[in-house]
Amino acid sequence: MAYITVITFFPEAYAVYISAFNWLFPSPPVYAGLANYVNLLQDQLFYSSLSNTLLWVVVCYLVETSIALVVAISLQRESRLNRFTRTLLIIPMMIPPSIVAELWGYLFNPAYGPINYLLGATGAFQPDWLGTLPWAWYALVIVDAWQWTPFLILIYLAALYSVPVDLAEAAEVDGAKPLAKFRHITLPLMLPIMFVGGLLRVVDLLRSFENVMLLTRGNPGQGTWVYSFYIFYEGLAGSLQIGYGSAASIVLLLISGVIIVTIITLYFRAVRVWST
């Protein structure tokens, strides 16, 4: 237990400590107090990357949840095809981010990518997926949905299988239509498991970095900067301001905590309202 505590909290405590220093690598650190946090709140790029991240979380979560719920319901019945499909769902999650970026970078290539080739064959507009806005954001959402919607599908399937069969059968005997049965029986019983899966996805989306780094590198301009990429650039890749990057990391931790607590609070309030 002590070992887990040390490896969990020591990096966070050290980041808090470093955030109080003006450390422009490789120069030695100089104590700066709260100056890094003040400068952070005065940086327009901080606000744009944060707003990009929040919008990214909302859009990806809504897209992935909607698709996952529909697919999970369609895969609920037992059949050879459905069992085979459920097995295939694991594959995107197992592929390393670098391979995912290489695959989708080829698919989205404006010159020789299959997606633009098919669009051109139909006479449709052929966008520069990763080089222009808002297409770069559309591409990033597609990639994230392709890789992580299966995670929610599997969780929603587990939630569907947790619904007692006798309740659904009793509702059918009472003449309940499929939509009413889903609304009043299936969905309320699925909500606890759906909530856990959704919370895990929100936490993961808040720290999204790999796809932006490997596919767009924050381009075009700084249009696809998410907050984790902002931390990476300021702390390591571009400015080498380690203290400033640590301060930005602490702010992300605090913002994530506020968002998670808010989601949990709203969930339990909704459960109380639903139960009454």
Buried (B, 14 or more C-beta within 10 A) or exposed (E): EEEEEEEEEEEEEEBBEBBBBBBBBEEEBEEBEEBBBEBBEEBEEBEBBBEBBBEBBEBBBEBBBEBBBEBBBEBBEEEEEBEEBBEEBEEBEEBEBEEBBBEBBEBBBBEEBEBBEEBEEEEEEBBBBBBEEEBBBBBBBBBBBBBBBBBBBBBBBBBBEEBEEEBBEEBEEEEBEEEEBBEEBBBBBBBEBBBEBBBBBBBBBBBBBBBBBBBBBBBBEBBBBBBBBBBBBBBEBEEBBBBBBBBBBBBBBEBBEEBBEEBEEEBEEEBEEEEE
